[in-house]
Each structure stands twice: as C-alpha cells, then as structure tokens.
Amino acid sequence: MVSQELLDILRCPVCVQEGKGQLTLVKETWLVCHDCGRKYPIRDDIPVMLIEEGDKWQNVAEEDLPVPAA
C-alpha cells in the first residue's frame, strides 16, 4: 500500500510543469491524473511514474484497468 504522505506529493510528470497533475488512487493499484487522464500503475507498492507508462493507459476507462502485474 502506498502511503498517504507519498500520494499527497506525487504529481503527473507531464502536468506538473504547469502546476497541475493531481492524482487520484483508483482500485488501490492505479494513479489517475485529473488533468490529462494518464494512468500510472502501482507495482509492488511502488508507483511507476514513467510518462510512457501513463501514455499506454491514457485512453483506457478506469473501470477497464487491469490489476498491474507484480
């Protein structure tokens, strides 16, 4: 489980440049950006905050997100 303190400071690496990029925890295994819709998986309790990862899942609906592989 990702700590609340970490969730409070993490931002989308694309949107943070503009002072935005707030993330929401979804299904306990995804971080979803409020601004651009990129979705970052959490694997082994570590958020994978690579832009390429977020890009892969940007157009997938939240309800269709799989459980990230460990």
C-alpha positions as CSV (number, residue, x, y, z in Angstrom):
1,M,0.0,0.0,0.0
2,V,1.3,3.4,-1.0
3,S,1.4,5.8,2.0
4,Q,-0.9,8.8,2.1
5,E,2.1,11.1,2.5
6,L,3.5,9.9,-0.8
7,L,0.1,10.2,-2.5
8,D,-0.1,13.8,-1.3
9,I,3.1,14.9,-3.0
10,L,3.1,12.8,-6.2
11,R,2.0,14.6,-9.4
12,C,1.7,13.5,-13.0
13,P,5.1,14.1,-14.6
14,V,3.5,15.6,-17.7
15,C,1.2,18.1,-16.0
16,V,3.4,19.1,-13.0
17,Q,5.2,21.5,-15.3
18,E,2.1,23.6,-15.4
19,G,1.5,23.4,-11.6
20,K,-1.2,20.7,-12.1
21,G,-1.2,17.0,-12.2
22,Q,-3.1,16.0,-9.1
23,L,-3.5,12.2,-8.9
24,T,-6.4,10.0,-7.6
25,L,-5.9,6.5,-6.3
26,V,-8.1,4.1,-8.3
27,K,-8.6,0.4,-7.4
28,E,-5.7,0.7,-5.0
29,T,-3.4,-0.1,-7.9
30,W,-3.6,3.0,-10.2
31,L,-2.9,6.7,-10.0
32,V,-5.0,8.7,-12.4
33,C,-4.2,12.3,-13.4
34,H,-7.2,14.7,-13.0
35,D,-5.9,16.9,-15.9
36,C,-4.7,14.7,-18.7
37,G,-6.2,11.3,-17.8
38,R,-2.9,9.4,-17.8
39,K,-2.9,6.4,-15.6
40,Y,0.1,5.1,-13.7
41,P,0.2,1.6,-12.3
42,I,1.4,0.8,-8.8
43,R,3.5,-2.4,-8.8
44,D,4.8,-3.9,-5.6
45,D,3.6,-0.8,-3.7
46,I,5.8,1.4,-6.0
47,P,4.1,3.9,-8.3
48,V,5.5,3.6,-11.9
49,M,5.6,7.3,-12.8
50,L,7.1,7.0,-16.2
51,I,5.4,9.1,-18.9
52,E,5.5,6.1,-21.3
53,E,3.5,4.0,-18.8
54,G,0.9,6.8,-18.4
55,D,0.6,7.1,-22.1
56,K,-0.1,3.4,-22.6
57,W,-3.2,3.6,-20.4
58,Q,-4.5,7.1,-21.1
59,N,-7.4,6.1,-23.3
60,V,-8.5,3.1,-21.1
61,A,-11.5,3.7,-19.0
62,E,-10.9,3.4,-15.2
63,E,-13.3,0.5,-14.9
64,D,-11.4,-1.4,-17.6
65,L,-8.0,-1.0,-15.9
66,P,-6.4,-4.4,-15.1
67,V,-4.6,-5.3,-11.9
68,P,-1.0,-4.4,-12.7
69,A,1.3,-7.4,-12.8
70,A,3.8,-7.6,-9.9
